[in-house]
Amino acid sequence: MSFTEPLTLYTADGVRIDAGHRRGENGWCFIVAHGFTCSWRQPMLLRIAEGLNRHGGVISFDFRGHGRSGGRSTVGDREVLDIEAAVAAARRRGYERVAVAGFSMGAAVAVRHAALHGGVDAVVSVSSPARWYYRDTVPMRRVHWAIERRAGRLAVRLARRTRVSTKGWNPAPEAPYEVAGRISPTPLLVVHGDADQFFPLEHARQLYEAARDPRELWIEPSFGHAEVAATPDLIERIGAWATAWPRP
């Protein structure tokens, strides 16, 4: 496992972001965007970073309100500024090409960031919701309880070191499928498992159909949800997919 350079980043709205950098030598850097209540320091995220490091540099970070980062989670809204800070850090380190690989909430943020801010060379969305307020699975009903109820916010703060904003959305941010068409001509890869317990395949298809070429849709057999289910083989294929794109 390569050495990780500790980083402290600051977003455009002044939130301190805890991050780490693994050096790569081929001009590519992967920004790894984790899911809700996760942290880049968890073993599963470290394994993903190690796998992507075979294809370029890697910057992993904790979204606002997560782990050692400051602020409070807005669950997909202001987090686009967290990715923007990580992309800027990659550019400062001399990387010519940047790919953002997001998982679950991080995938939704990666799609929104690429559509609204641009400045990246490839986007990978793994297990993303296509739209907000989805409650048709038991795990998502639990997520909404953790976000919307005082007892739920206390539980995830104590158990998962995740601090959720009490203000909610006003107005609600654009849903991933509503902005996916703006990502083109940057390539977009939508990855989803047919055994996802949180979001059924309709989310992946809605996101893919809303996007424009260049785009790909990978339906992964027996694959569950996001970082927990990501295998070394999948991460290897994602790294190879991103770095195969020629310079525009």
C-alpha positions as CSV (number, residue, x, y, z in Angstrom):
1,M,0.0,0.0,0.0
2,S,1.5,3.3,-1.1
3,F,2.1,6.2,1.3
4,T,-0.9,8.5,1.9
5,E,-0.1,12.2,2.2
6,P,-2.5,13.8,4.7
7,L,-4.4,16.8,3.3
8,T,-6.5,19.5,4.8
9,L,-8.8,21.1,2.2
10,Y,-11.1,24.1,2.4
11,T,-14.3,24.4,0.4
12,A,-15.6,27.6,-1.3
13,D,-18.0,28.0,1.6
14,G,-15.3,27.6,4.2
15,V,-15.7,24.0,5.4
16,R,-12.6,22.1,6.4
17,I,-12.2,18.7,4.6
18,D,-10.1,15.9,5.8
19,A,-8.4,14.1,2.9
20,G,-5.5,11.9,1.9
21,H,-3.4,11.6,-1.3
22,R,-1.7,8.7,-2.9
23,R,0.8,9.7,-5.6
24,G,0.4,8.4,-9.2
25,E,2.7,8.9,-12.1
26,N,0.6,8.6,-15.3
27,G,-1.1,12.0,-15.2
28,W,-4.5,10.7,-13.9
29,C,-5.9,11.3,-10.4
30,F,-9.0,9.6,-9.0
31,I,-11.2,11.5,-6.6
32,V,-13.0,8.9,-4.4
33,A,-16.4,10.1,-3.0
34,H,-17.8,7.9,-0.3
35,G,-21.4,7.2,0.7
36,F,-23.5,8.5,3.5
37,T,-22.1,7.8,7.0
38,C,-18.8,6.4,5.5
39,S,-15.2,7.7,5.7
40,W,-12.2,7.5,3.5
41,R,-10.3,6.0,6.5
42,Q,-12.5,2.9,6.6
43,P,-10.8,-0.3,5.3
44,M,-13.3,-0.7,2.4
45,L,-12.5,2.8,1.2
46,L,-8.8,2.2,1.6
47,R,-9.0,-0.9,-0.5
48,I,-10.8,1.0,-3.2
49,A,-8.2,3.7,-3.1
50,E,-5.4,1.1,-3.3
51,G,-7.1,-0.5,-6.3
52,L,-7.5,2.8,-8.2
53,N,-3.9,3.7,-7.3
54,R,-2.8,1.2,-9.9
55,H,-4.3,3.4,-12.5
56,G,-3.2,6.9,-11.2
57,G,-3.0,9.1,-8.2
58,V,-5.9,9.1,-5.7
59,I,-7.4,11.7,-3.4
60,S,-9.9,10.3,-0.9
61,F,-11.7,12.6,1.5
62,D,-14.5,12.8,4.1
63,F,-17.6,14.8,3.0
64,R,-18.6,17.6,5.3
65,G,-20.1,16.3,8.5
66,H,-18.4,13.0,8.2
67,G,-15.4,11.6,10.1
68,R,-12.7,14.3,10.7
69,S,-14.1,16.9,8.3
70,G,-15.9,20.0,9.6
71,G,-19.4,21.2,9.0
72,R,-22.6,19.2,8.7
73,S,-23.9,16.9,6.0
74,T,-26.4,18.3,3.6
75,V,-26.8,14.8,2.1
76,G,-26.0,15.6,-1.5
77,D,-26.5,19.3,-1.8
78,R,-23.5,21.5,-0.7
79,E,-21.2,18.4,-1.0
80,V,-20.5,19.4,-4.6
81,L,-18.2,22.0,-3.1
82,D,-16.3,19.2,-1.3
83,I,-15.6,17.5,-4.6
84,E,-14.6,20.8,-6.1
85,A,-12.0,21.3,-3.4
86,A,-10.6,17.8,-4.0
87,V,-10.4,18.4,-7.8
88,A,-8.6,21.7,-7.2
89,A,-6.1,19.8,-4.9
90,A,-5.4,17.3,-7.7
91,R,-4.8,20.1,-10.2
92,R,-2.4,21.8,-7.8
93,R,-0.4,18.6,-7.6
94,G,0.1,18.6,-11.4
95,Y,-2.4,16.0,-12.5
96,E,-3.5,16.6,-16.0
97,R,-6.7,14.5,-15.9
98,V,-9.1,13.9,-13.1
99,A,-11.8,11.2,-12.7
100,V,-14.4,11.3,-9.9
101,A,-15.6,7.9,-8.7
102,G,-18.6,8.2,-6.3
103,F,-20.5,5.6,-4.3
104,S,-24.2,6.0,-3.3
105,M,-24.6,9.5,-2.0
106,G,-21.1,10.2,-3.3
107,A,-22.2,9.0,-6.7
108,A,-25.1,11.4,-6.7
109,V,-22.8,14.2,-5.7
110,A,-20.3,13.2,-8.4
111,V,-23.0,13.4,-11.1
112,R,-24.2,16.8,-9.8
113,H,-20.7,18.2,-9.5
114,A,-19.7,17.2,-13.1
115,A,-23.0,18.7,-14.4
116,L,-22.9,21.9,-12.4
117,H,-19.2,22.6,-12.0
118,G,-17.4,20.6,-14.8
119,G,-13.6,20.6,-14.8
120,V,-13.3,16.8,-14.7
121,D,-12.3,14.2,-17.4
122,A,-14.4,11.2,-16.4
123,V,-17.2,10.4,-13.9
124,V,-18.1,7.1,-12.4
125,S,-21.4,6.6,-10.5
126,V,-21.7,3.5,-8.4
127,S,-25.1,2.7,-6.8
128,S,-26.4,6.2,-7.2
129,P,-30.0,7.3,-6.6
130,A,-31.4,8.9,-9.7
131,R,-33.9,11.0,-7.7
132,W,-34.4,12.2,-4.1
133,Y,-36.9,11.2,-1.4
134,Y,-37.0,7.5,-2.4
135,R,-38.5,5.4,0.4
136,D,-39.6,2.2,-1.3
137,T,-37.0,0.0,0.4
138,V,-36.5,-0.7,4.0
139,P,-32.9,0.6,4.1
140,M,-33.9,3.9,2.5
141,R,-36.7,4.3,5.1
142,R,-34.0,3.9,7.7
143,V,-31.8,6.5,6.0
144,H,-34.7,9.0,5.9
145,W,-35.2,8.4,9.6
146,A,-31.5,9.1,10.3
147,I,-31.7,12.4,8.3
148,E,-35.1,13.7,9.2
149,R,-35.7,12.8,12.8
150,R,-33.8,14.2,15.8
151,A,-33.3,10.7,17.3
152,G,-32.0,9.5,13.9
153,R,-29.5,12.3,13.6
154,L,-28.3,11.6,17.2
155,A,-27.9,7.9,16.4
156,V,-25.7,8.4,13.3
157,R,-23.6,11.0,15.1
158,L,-22.9,8.6,17.9
159,A,-22.6,5.4,15.9
160,R,-21.1,6.7,12.7
161,R,-19.5,10.1,13.5
162,T,-21.8,11.7,10.9
163,R,-23.3,15.1,11.8
164,V,-26.4,15.9,9.7
165,S,-27.7,19.4,9.2
166,T,-31.0,20.1,10.9
167,K,-32.1,22.7,8.3
168,G,-33.1,20.4,5.5
169,W,-33.2,21.5,1.8
170,N,-34.8,24.8,0.9
171,P,-35.0,24.7,-2.1
172,A,-34.3,21.0,-2.9
173,P,-31.2,20.6,-5.1
174,E,-31.4,19.3,-8.6
175,A,-31.8,15.5,-8.6
176,P,-29.0,13.5,-10.4
177,Y,-31.2,12.5,-13.4
178,E,-32.3,16.1,-13.9
179,V,-28.7,17.3,-14.6
180,A,-27.1,14.2,-16.0
181,G,-27.5,15.4,-19.5
182,R,-25.2,18.3,-18.8
183,I,-22.2,16.1,-18.1
184,S,-21.5,15.4,-21.8
185,P,-19.0,15.5,-23.5
186,T,-17.3,14.2,-20.3
187,P,-17.7,10.4,-20.2
188,L,-20.0,8.9,-17.6
189,L,-20.1,5.4,-16.3
190,V,-23.2,4.3,-14.4
191,V,-22.6,1.1,-12.3
192,H,-25.4,-0.6,-10.5
193,G,-26.0,-4.0,-8.9
194,D,-29.0,-6.2,-9.6
195,A,-29.0,-7.0,-5.9
196,D,-28.9,-3.5,-4.6
197,Q,-30.9,-3.3,-1.3
198,F,-31.2,0.5,-1.3
199,F,-32.0,1.5,-4.9
200,P,-33.4,-0.9,-7.6
201,L,-32.2,-0.9,-11.1
202,E,-34.7,1.6,-12.2
203,H,-32.5,4.3,-10.7
204,A,-29.5,3.3,-12.8
205,R,-31.6,3.2,-16.0
206,Q,-33.2,6.5,-15.3
207,L,-29.8,8.1,-14.7
208,Y,-28.3,6.5,-17.8
209,E,-31.3,7.5,-20.0
210,A,-31.1,11.1,-18.8
211,A,-27.4,11.3,-19.7
212,R,-25.9,11.9,-23.1
213,D,-23.1,10.2,-24.9
214,P,-20.4,9.3,-24.1
215,R,-21.9,7.1,-21.5
216,E,-22.0,3.4,-20.4
217,L,-24.2,1.4,-18.1
218,W,-22.9,-1.6,-16.3
219,I,-25.4,-3.9,-14.6
220,E,-23.4,-6.0,-12.2
221,P,-24.9,-9.5,-11.4
222,S,-25.3,-10.3,-7.7
223,F,-23.8,-6.9,-6.7
224,G,-25.2,-5.2,-3.7
225,H,-24.7,-1.6,-2.8
226,A,-21.8,0.8,-3.1
227,E,-18.5,0.5,-1.3
228,V,-19.5,-2.5,0.8
229,A,-20.1,-4.6,-2.3
230,A,-17.3,-3.3,-4.5
231,T,-14.9,-6.1,-5.4
232,P,-11.3,-5.7,-6.5
233,D,-12.3,-6.9,-10.0
234,L,-14.9,-4.1,-10.3
235,I,-12.5,-1.4,-9.0
236,E,-9.9,-2.7,-11.5
237,R,-12.4,-2.4,-14.4
238,I,-13.4,1.1,-13.3
239,G,-9.8,2.3,-13.2
240,A,-9.2,0.8,-16.7
241,W,-12.4,2.3,-18.1
242,A,-11.6,5.8,-16.9
243,T,-8.0,5.9,-18.0
244,A,-8.8,4.4,-21.5
245,W,-10.5,7.6,-22.6
246,P,-8.3,9.6,-25.1
247,R,-7.4,13.2,-24.4
248,P,-10.2,15.3,-26.1
